[in-house]
Amino acid sequence: MVRYRGGSFTGTLWRVSDAGVKLAGNALDVSNATTVRVRVNGERVVTDGPFAETREIVGGYYLIDVPDLDAALDWAARCPGARYGTVEVRTVWEPDQS
């Protein structure tokens, strides 16, 4: 049974789930954000926002487990956001275990 059609974000979520590579993923609330900055003296400065200083926003994320960068880029290219925006691919930082 095919649960998705076209290039929707929901369809992408189902595709990564059906392929068994999805670890997590969520849309982010782009209309509600808070920023905290801690000054040298420890004072917290909290700003309600969002106040993006660019035209770009992070609308959501997919956390996937794939064998290499080429596979990650292949999945990123399938994301609808790649057609009209930017999809950023990052690895998960793992501390040095040595």
MDTraj code that builds the backbone (N, CA, C; nanometers):
import mdtraj as md
import numpy as np

residues = "MET VAL ARG TYR ARG GLY GLY SER PHE THR GLY THR LEU TRP ARG VAL SER ASP ALA GLY VAL LYS LEU ALA GLY ASN ALA LEU ASP VAL SER ASN ALA THR THR VAL ARG VAL ARG VAL ASN GLY GLU ARG VAL VAL THR ASP GLY PRO PHE ALA GLU THR ARG GLU ILE VAL GLY GLY TYR TYR LEU ILE ASP VAL PRO ASP LEU ASP ALA ALA LEU ASP TRP ALA ALA ARG CYS PRO GLY ALA ARG TYR GLY THR VAL GLU VAL ARG THR VAL TRP GLU PRO ASP GLN SER".split()
xyz = np.array([
    [0.0838, -0.1183, 0.0000],
    [0.0000, 0.0000, 0.0000],
    [0.0882, 0.1245, 0.0000],
    [0.0631, 0.2154, -0.0901],
    [0.1361, 0.3413, -0.0969],
    [0.0586, 0.4446, -0.0162],
    [0.1241, 0.5026, 0.0854],
    [0.0566, 0.5982, 0.1733],
    [0.0840, 0.7427, 0.1351],
    [0.1645, 0.7673, 0.0365],
    [0.2059, 0.9037, 0.0061],
    [0.1950, 0.9311, -0.1428],
    [0.1743, 1.0559, -0.1719],
    [0.1656, 1.0995, -0.3103],
    [0.2505, 1.2246, -0.3266],
    [0.3081, 1.2399, -0.4431],
    [0.3791, 1.3627, -0.4762],
    [0.4950, 1.3922, -0.3848],
    [0.5223, 1.5194, -0.3681],
    [0.6405, 1.5617, -0.2949],
    [0.6112, 1.6332, -0.1661],
    [0.5121, 1.5885, -0.0909],
    [0.4801, 1.6548, 0.0348],
    [0.5820, 1.6185, 0.1427],
    [0.5906, 1.7048, 0.2431],
    [0.6788, 1.6743, 0.3563],
    [0.6297, 1.5501, 0.4299],
    [0.4985, 1.5330, 0.4391],
    [0.4436, 1.4130, 0.5020],
    [0.4821, 1.2895, 0.4216],
    [0.4765, 1.3001, 0.2898],
    [0.5179, 1.1891, 0.2045],
    [0.6638, 1.1530, 0.2257],
    [0.7471, 1.2548, 0.2414],
    [0.8896, 1.2300, 0.2679],
    [0.9076, 1.1584, 0.4007],
    [0.8321, 1.2019, 0.5019],
    [0.8395, 1.1365, 0.6328],
    [0.8011, 0.9895, 0.6219],
    [0.6953, 0.9596, 0.5463],
    [0.6544, 0.8197, 0.5285],
    [0.7601, 0.7413, 0.4512],
    [0.8217, 0.8037, 0.3506],
    [0.9239, 0.7322, 0.2723],
    [1.0442, 0.6939, 0.3581],
    [1.0933, 0.7877, 0.4401],
    [1.2088, 0.7533, 0.5242],
    [1.1699, 0.6518, 0.6305],
    [1.0454, 0.6578, 0.6767],
    [0.9980, 0.5579, 0.7733],
    [0.9887, 0.4204, 0.7088],
    [0.9260, 0.4148, 0.5910],
    [0.9103, 0.2867, 0.5212],
    [1.0442, 0.2255, 0.4819],
    [1.1440, 0.3109, 0.4556],
    [1.2768, 0.2608, 0.4181],
    [1.3569, 0.2137, 0.5398],
    [1.3069, 0.2430, 0.6595],
    [1.3745, 0.1976, 0.7807],
    [1.4937, 0.2825, 0.8215],
    [1.5055, 0.4060, 0.7688],
    [1.6201, 0.4906, 0.8023],
    [1.5848, 0.6035, 0.8981],
    [1.4563, 0.6246, 0.9253],
    [1.4142, 0.7361, 1.0104],
    [1.4412, 0.7063, 1.1573],
    [1.5122, 0.7973, 1.2237],
    [1.5307, 0.7899, 1.3680],
    [1.4377, 0.8877, 1.4383],
    [1.4187, 1.0063, 1.3779],
    [1.3318, 1.1089, 1.4352],
    [1.3009, 1.2115, 1.3276],
    [1.2078, 1.2972, 1.3553],
    [1.1751, 1.4055, 1.2642],
    [1.0544, 1.4809, 1.3150],
    [1.0590, 1.6113, 1.3031],
    [0.9486, 1.6955, 1.3473],
    [0.9465, 1.8253, 1.2693],
    [0.8282, 1.8804, 1.2535],
    [0.8157, 2.0178, 1.2075],
    [0.8396, 2.1067, 1.3286],
    [0.8953, 2.2232, 1.3061],
    [0.9201, 2.3171, 1.4145],
    [0.8229, 2.4334, 1.4035],
    [0.7827, 2.4874, 1.5169],
    [0.6913, 2.6010, 1.5206],
    [0.7683, 2.7254, 1.4790],
    [0.7441, 2.7725, 1.3588],
    [0.8199, 2.8866, 1.3065],
    [0.7643, 3.0203, 1.3538],
    [0.6501, 3.0205, 1.4219],
    [0.5914, 3.1459, 1.4679],
    [0.6195, 3.1743, 1.6149],
    [0.6840, 3.0816, 1.6834],
    [0.7055, 3.0978, 1.8261],
    [0.8462, 3.0502, 1.8606],
    [0.9291, 3.1398, 1.9092],
    [1.0654, 3.1029, 1.9447],
    [1.1149, 3.1948, 2.0553],
    [1.2079, 3.1468, 2.1317],
    [1.2730, 3.2262, 2.2348],
    [1.4225, 3.2030, 2.2257],
    [1.4982, 3.3096, 2.2407],
    [1.6439, 3.3019, 2.2347],
    [1.6999, 3.3426, 2.3696],
    [1.8009, 3.2721, 2.4175],
    [1.8681, 3.3111, 2.5409],
    [2.0167, 3.3279, 2.5119],
    [2.0708, 3.4364, 2.5651],
    [2.2149, 3.4612, 2.5579],
    [2.2626, 3.4849, 2.6999],
    [2.3752, 3.4256, 2.7334],
    [2.4307, 3.4424, 2.8672],
    [2.5522, 3.5332, 2.8569],
    [2.5474, 3.6428, 2.9281],
    [2.6571, 3.7399, 2.9271],
    [2.7738, 3.6865, 3.0109],
    [2.8873, 3.7516, 2.9991],
    [3.0076, 3.7095, 3.0715],
    [2.9829, 3.7069, 3.2222],
    [2.9009, 3.8000, 3.2714],
    [2.8736, 3.8066, 3.4152],
    [2.7662, 3.7073, 3.4595],
    [2.7167, 3.6224, 3.3674],
    [2.6161, 3.5224, 3.4007],
    [2.4735, 3.5684, 3.3813],
    [2.4529, 3.6979, 3.3510],
    [2.3178, 3.7485, 3.3293],
    [2.2587, 3.6861, 3.2030],
    [2.1345, 3.6396, 3.2143],
    [2.0635, 3.5847, 3.0984],
    [1.9817, 3.6946, 3.0321],
    [1.9939, 3.7026, 2.8994],
    [1.9137, 3.7953, 2.8213],
    [1.8227, 3.7109, 2.7341],
    [1.6923, 3.7185, 2.7600],
    [1.5942, 3.6377, 2.6891],
    [1.5190, 3.7278, 2.5920],
    [1.5095, 3.6829, 2.4672],
    [1.4384, 3.7573, 2.3635],
    [1.3299, 3.6674, 2.3069],
    [1.2054, 3.7143, 2.3119],
    [1.0971, 3.6416, 2.2474],
    [1.1004, 3.6733, 2.0994],
    [1.0673, 3.5769, 2.0176],
    [1.0809, 3.5975, 1.8741],
    [0.9715, 3.5277, 1.7989],
    [0.9979, 3.4758, 1.6840],
    [1.1321, 3.4617, 1.6268],
    [1.1801, 3.5913, 1.5620],
    [1.3088, 3.6110, 1.5650],
    [1.3714, 3.7255, 1.5011],
    [1.4856, 3.6752, 1.4150],
    [1.4528, 3.6119, 1.3062],
    [1.5562, 3.5617, 1.2156],
    [1.6225, 3.6800, 1.1470],
    [1.7543, 3.6789, 1.1461],
    [1.8282, 3.7863, 1.0808],
    [1.8546, 3.7544, 0.9347],
    [1.7954, 3.6496, 0.8856],
    [1.8074, 3.6121, 0.7453],
    [1.6692, 3.5792, 0.6929],
    [1.6629, 3.5471, 0.5663],
    [1.5347, 3.5063, 0.5085],
    [1.5113, 3.3571, 0.5272],
    [1.6076, 3.2874, 0.5817],
    [1.5949, 3.1431, 0.5984],
    [1.5461, 3.1096, 0.7382],
    [1.4677, 3.0044, 0.7469],
    [1.4222, 2.9533, 0.8758],
    [1.4396, 2.8024, 0.8758],
    [1.4467, 2.7465, 0.9926],
    [1.4484, 2.6013, 1.0057],
    [1.3048, 2.5597, 1.0327],
    [1.2441, 2.4940, 0.9347],
    [1.1043, 2.4563, 0.9466],
    [1.0832, 2.3192, 1.0064],
    [1.1888, 2.2398, 1.0112],
    [1.1781, 2.1055, 1.0656],
    [1.3049, 2.0277, 1.0383],
    [1.3024, 1.9021, 1.0750],
    [1.4206, 1.8197, 1.0526],
    [1.3806, 1.6737, 1.0384],
    [1.4669, 1.5999, 0.9717],
    [1.4614, 1.4546, 0.9661],
    [1.5952, 1.4054, 1.0181],
    [1.5940, 1.3148, 1.1129],
    [1.7155, 1.2498, 1.1606],
    [1.7121, 1.1080, 1.1053],
    [1.8069, 1.0789, 1.0154],
    [1.8075, 0.9483, 0.9500],
    [1.9402, 0.8788, 0.9739],
    [1.9385, 0.7487, 0.9662],
    [2.0588, 0.6672, 0.9833],
    [2.0880, 0.5997, 0.8507],
    [2.1895, 0.6499, 0.7818],
    [2.2282, 0.5964, 0.6514],
    [2.3781, 0.5668, 0.6539],
    [2.4255, 0.4829, 0.5609],
    [2.5644, 0.4386, 0.5681],
    [2.6689, 0.5441, 0.5345],
    [2.6330, 0.6459, 0.4536],
    [2.7356, 0.7411, 0.4129],
    [2.6730, 0.8716, 0.3649],
    [2.7593, 0.9689, 0.3342],
    [2.7143, 1.1001, 0.2904],
    [2.6356, 1.0924, 0.1602],
    [2.6769, 1.0073, 0.0681],
    [2.6039, 0.9958, -0.0589],
    [2.4592, 0.9544, -0.0362],
    [2.4366, 0.8617, 0.0540],
    [2.2996, 0.8191, 0.0845],
    [2.2221, 0.9329, 0.1501],
    [2.2868, 1.0076, 0.2381],
    [2.2206, 1.1212, 0.3027],
    [2.1830, 1.2273, 0.1996],
    [2.2723, 1.2540, 0.1055],
    [2.2433, 1.3528, 0.0018],
    [2.1309, 1.3061, -0.0895],
    [2.1246, 1.1762, -0.1148],
    [2.0155, 1.1221, -0.1956],
    [1.8805, 1.1466, -0.1275],
    [1.8733, 1.1206, 0.0035],
    [1.7497, 1.1470, 0.0769],
    [1.7195, 1.2959, 0.0817],
    [1.8213, 1.3786, 0.1011],
    [1.8005, 1.5229, 0.1063],
    [1.7445, 1.5756, -0.0253],
    [1.7912, 1.5215, -0.1353],
    [1.7438, 1.5648, -0.2668],
    [1.5969, 1.5293, -0.2884],
    [1.5469, 1.4288, -0.2184],
    [1.4063, 1.3892, -0.2301],
    [1.3129, 1.4758, -0.1464],
    [1.3685, 1.5530, -0.0545],
    [1.2880, 1.6376, 0.0329],
    [1.2284, 1.7526, -0.0485],
    [1.0996, 1.7811, -0.0311],
    [1.0369, 1.8890, -0.1075],
    [1.1062, 2.0238, -0.0917],
    [1.1643, 2.0490, 0.0235],
    [1.2330, 2.1760, 0.0461],
    [1.3514, 2.1974, -0.0462],
    [1.4082, 2.0907, -0.0984],
    [1.5224, 2.1034, -0.1889],
    [1.4815, 2.1665, -0.3216],
    [1.3546, 2.1600, -0.3554],
    [1.3072, 2.2159, -0.4831],
    [1.2954, 2.3671, -0.4811],
    [1.2695, 2.4244, -0.3642],
    [1.2490, 2.5693, -0.3592],
    [1.3278, 2.6366, -0.2475],
    [1.4131, 2.5619, -0.1829],
    [1.4924, 2.6176, -0.0735],
    [1.6216, 2.5407, -0.0585],
    [1.6638, 2.5271, 0.0628],
    [1.7898, 2.4608, 0.0939],
    [1.7655, 2.3502, 0.1948],
    [1.8284, 2.2375, 0.1720],
    [1.8285, 2.1293, 0.2697],
    [1.9720, 2.1132, 0.3162],
    [1.9933, 2.1277, 0.4438],
    [2.1276, 2.1163, 0.4998],
    [2.1466, 1.9759, 0.5544],
    [2.2582, 1.9141, 0.5203],
    [2.2895, 1.7792, 0.5655],
    [2.4049, 1.7891, 0.6648],
    [2.3853, 1.7333, 0.7819],
    [2.4887, 1.7330, 0.8854],
    [2.5008, 1.5941, 0.9462],
    [2.6178, 1.5657, 0.9960],
    [2.6361, 1.4429, 1.0727],
    [2.6071, 1.4733, 1.2206],
    [2.5799, 1.3708, 1.2947],
    [2.5632, 1.3852, 1.4393],
    [2.7020, 1.3781, 1.5019],
    [2.7330, 1.4762, 1.5841],
    [2.8636, 1.4794, 1.6481],
    [2.8729, 1.3690, 1.7514],
    [2.9803, 1.2942, 1.7449],
    [3.0055, 1.1896, 1.8432],
    [3.1403, 1.2191, 1.9085],
    [3.1425, 1.2280, 2.0407],
    [3.2691, 1.2587, 2.1075],
    [3.3718, 1.1494, 2.0828],
    [3.4955, 1.1905, 2.0807],
    [3.6048, 1.0964, 2.0607],
    [3.6083, 0.9983, 2.1773],
    [3.5989, 0.8724, 2.1475],
    [3.5953, 0.7694, 2.2515],
    [3.7332, 0.7138, 2.2861],
    [3.8382, 0.7711, 2.2271],
    [3.9730, 0.7165, 2.2534],
    [4.0312, 0.7658, 2.3823],
])
top = md.Topology()
chain = top.add_chain()
for i, resn in enumerate(residues, 1):
    res = top.add_residue(resn, chain, resSeq=i)
    for name in ("N", "CA", "C"):
        top.add_atom(name, md.element.get_by_symbol(name[0]), res)
traj = md.Trajectory(xyz[None], top)
